[in-house]
């Protein structure tokens, strides 16, 4: 069996175990990466760590920790209540407030999943309290995060545009971007 197929099968097993048991999927996948990397791909620990996105991990942990502190000291709750006071009792505007709030968190540097994880529980409690569809509220929160994540002012977009400008300077990228298919091949 090929190493690629084995790694996909191990990934499926990780998903099945993590969804049927109370096991952290990330920790299980990390252990599976070492198992597949060491036993199937003949990699040492340095080779396995070379494939691990350390920069992204540090950003995710840092942002998650920052917003955990903000949630623990009541800053996010205060921010949501202040935003709801802005609509002055107009319940139909609360999903839009959650959209804007999640977008604001993403725009100031939170990665989209972190912003959604912060705002979604609060937004869903508002949905239950005011009789708003939880599906609508959840969609507004997710789309608010994705809306600002694509903004040029977003921290995640700035990181990816720096990476893409560095990639543009590589010779292979310049060649692949200059190639255009002939209209006759369509």
N, C-alpha and C positions, 0 to 999 in steps of 0.2 A: 504494500500500500504506500502511496506517495506521502511525503511529509506534509504537503498542503492539505490533503484529504484527512490525515490524522489530526492536524491542528483544527480543522473545521469540525470534525467529530468531537474533539475535546471541548471546543467552544459550545457546541450543542449540549453536551453533558453538563458543562458549567451552568448554562441557562436553566436546564431542567432541575439540577440540584438546588440552585439558588432560589428558584421560584417555588419549589415544593417544600423546602426546609427553611428554617430561619438562619441562613448563613449569608454573610456579606458577599455579594457577587464580586466586588472588586478584589477582596482578599483571596477568594477562591480562584479568580482568573489570574491573579498574580502568581499563586502557587502552581496553577496549570501552565503558565508561561515558562516557569522554571522547569517543570516536568517535561514539557514538549521540547523546549530549547535544549535541555541537557540530554534527554534520552533519544530524541528523534533527530534533532538537527546538529547534534554534537557541538553545541556551543558551551563555552564556559560562562561564569557569572558576568564577566565583563562584556561578553558578546550579547548576553541577554539584556543587560542594563543599557547597552548601546541603542537598543530598539525602544527603550522606554522614554516617553516625552517628559523629561525632567522639568523643563521650563514650564510647560503647561501644568504639571502637577503642583509646582510651587505657587503658580497663580491661582489655581483652584483652591488649594488649601488656605492660602492667604486671604482670598476674598470670602471664602466660607467662614473663616474665623472672624474676619472683620464684621460681617453681617450677623454672625452669631452673637457677638458682643452687642451690636446695635439692637438686636431683638431682645437680648437679656436685659438691657438697661431701659427698654421701653421706647427707644427712638423710632423704630418702625411703626409701632402701634400709634404713637403720637402723630407721626407723619400721615398715617392713614386716616385717623380721626380728624386731623386738620383738613385733609383733602375732602372728606365727606362733609365737613362743615361748609366748605366752599359751595356745594351744590344746594344748600339751604333746603333740605328736605325733598328735593326732586329725585325720587328713587330711580327714575329712568337714566339719570346721569351717573349713577354709581359705577356701572361697568366701565364707562369712559374714564372715570377717575382712576379705577384700577389699571386700565390700559395705560394711562399717562404715568401713573406712579411706577409701574413695572418698567416702562420705557425710560423713566428718569433714572431708576437704579441701574439699568443696563448702560445708559449713556454715561454715567459717572464712573463706570469701570467694572461693574459686576458682570460676570459671564451670564449668559441667558438662563441656564438652568439654576444658577444660584439666585437670581432675581425672582424667578418663578417660584422656587422653593420658599422664598421669604414671603412673597405677597399672596400666593395661592391659598394658604390656610386662612389668612385674614379675609381674603376676598370671598372664599366659600362660606365663612361664617356670616359675612354680610349678606350673601345670597340667601342663606337660610333665614336670617332674621327679617329681611325685607321681601321675601317671596319672589326672588329673582331666580331664573333658571340657572342651576349650577353649571350646565353645559355652556351657556352664554358667558357666564362669569369666568369660567376656566379658559374659554377661547380668547376672551379679551385680555386676560393676563398673559397668556402665551404669546399672542400676537403683539402685545405691547412690548414684550421683551425682544421678540424677533424684529420688530419695526426699528427699534433704536440700535439693535446690534448691527444693522446694515448701514447705520449712519456714519459718515466720514468722521464725526466727532467722537464716536465710540472708541473706547480703549481697545476692544478686540479687533475692530476694523483697522485701527492704526497699526496694531501689531501685524496683522495679515498683509496690509499694504506695504509695510516695510519689507516683509519677507518676499512679497511678490516683486517689489522693485529690485531686490537683490537677485531674484531669480531671473528677471528680465535681462540682467547684465550677463548672464551666462551664455556661452556660445550656443549650446544646444537649444536653449529656449529661444534665442534670436532666430535660429534656423527654423524651428518648428512654428514660430509665429509668422514668419515670412512666407511659408508655404501655403498656397491656396489651390484648391482643386479646380480643375478645368470644368467649365460649364458642360462640356460634352460628356463628362463622367457621371453627371447627375441623372 
